[in-house]
């Protein structure tokens, strides 16, 4: 379930965040395994809107997890090449159970 305010571009997920997180991980895995760079780029579009250096905008992620896991999720799941880094990560330093579960 989403709570959406008319004056705000973002919505808040109150039910279904686990499904959306799983879908994000699945899209990331598909992006990492396809051989077609154009298709990989199209899949990336579902994960985040790419920022524009000329306009001074940064990437706008489609799903934001809670603050303490956000940077980890963006680095190791949503960003291209992140899953490969996640596989090789030393899991003794993760900061939360959520990060360990990923």
C-alpha positions as CSV (number, residue, x, y, z in Angstrom):
1,X,0.0,0.0,0.0
2,X,1.3,3.5,-0.9
3,X,0.6,6.7,0.8
4,X,0.9,9.5,-1.8
5,X,0.7,13.2,-1.2
6,X,-0.3,15.4,-4.1
7,X,2.4,18.0,-3.4
8,X,5.2,15.5,-3.1
9,X,6.8,13.4,-5.9
10,X,7.6,10.5,-3.5
11,X,5.2,8.0,-2.0
12,X,5.6,6.1,1.3
13,X,5.3,2.3,1.3
14,X,3.3,1.1,4.3
15,X,2.8,-2.5,3.2
16,X,4.8,-4.4,0.6
17,X,8.3,-3.1,1.1
18,X,9.7,-6.6,1.3
19,X,8.2,-7.4,-2.1
20,X,9.6,-4.1,-3.6
21,X,13.0,-4.8,-2.2
22,X,12.9,-8.4,-3.6
23,X,11.9,-7.0,-7.0
24,X,14.7,-4.5,-6.9
25,X,17.2,-7.3,-6.1
26,X,15.8,-9.4,-8.9
27,X,16.1,-6.5,-11.4
28,X,19.6,-5.9,-10.3
29,X,20.5,-9.5,-10.8
30,X,18.9,-9.5,-14.3
31,X,20.8,-6.4,-15.2
32,X,24.1,-8.0,-14.1
33,X,23.5,-11.1,-16.2
34,X,22.3,-9.8,-19.5
35,X,24.9,-9.4,-22.2
36,X,23.1,-6.6,-24.1
37,X,24.4,-3.2,-22.7
38,X,21.2,-1.5,-24.0
39,X,19.0,-3.9,-22.1
40,X,21.1,-3.5,-19.0
41,X,20.6,0.2,-19.2
42,X,16.9,-0.2,-19.6
43,X,16.8,-2.4,-16.5
44,X,18.8,0.3,-14.6
45,X,16.1,2.7,-15.4
46,X,13.7,0.7,-13.3
47,X,16.1,1.0,-10.4
48,X,17.0,4.7,-10.5
49,X,16.7,7.8,-12.6
50,X,20.3,8.6,-13.6
51,X,21.5,12.0,-12.5
52,X,22.8,14.7,-14.9
53,X,26.2,16.3,-14.2
54,X,25.4,19.3,-16.4
55,X,22.2,20.0,-14.5
56,X,23.8,19.2,-11.2
57,X,21.3,16.4,-10.3
58,X,22.2,13.1,-8.7
59,X,20.7,9.7,-9.2
60,X,17.1,9.4,-7.9
61,X,16.5,5.9,-6.6
62,X,13.1,4.4,-7.2
63,X,13.2,2.6,-3.8
64,X,14.7,4.0,-0.7
65,X,15.2,1.7,2.2
66,X,15.5,2.9,5.8
67,X,18.3,5.4,6.5
68,X,20.8,3.0,8.1
69,X,20.7,0.6,5.2
70,X,20.3,3.1,2.3
71,X,23.9,3.6,1.3
72,X,24.6,-0.1,1.5
73,X,21.6,-1.0,-0.6
74,X,22.4,1.7,-3.2
75,X,26.0,0.6,-3.4
76,X,25.6,-3.1,-3.4
77,X,22.2,-3.7,-5.1
78,X,21.0,-0.7,-7.1
79,X,24.3,0.5,-8.6
80,X,25.7,-1.3,-11.7
81,X,28.3,-3.8,-10.6
82,X,27.1,-3.7,-7.0
83,X,26.1,-7.4,-6.8
84,X,29.6,-8.5,-7.8
85,X,31.0,-6.4,-5.0
86,X,28.4,-7.8,-2.6
87,X,29.5,-11.4,-3.3
88,X,33.1,-10.6,-2.5
89,X,32.3,-8.5,0.6
90,X,33.7,-9.5,4.0
91,X,30.4,-10.0,5.8
92,X,31.9,-9.5,9.3
93,X,31.7,-5.7,9.0
94,X,28.0,-5.3,8.0
95,X,26.0,-2.9,10.2
96,X,22.6,-4.6,10.4
97,X,20.8,-7.9,10.0
98,X,19.2,-6.5,6.9
99,X,22.6,-6.0,5.3
100,X,23.7,-9.5,6.4
101,X,20.5,-11.0,4.8
102,X,21.3,-9.3,1.5
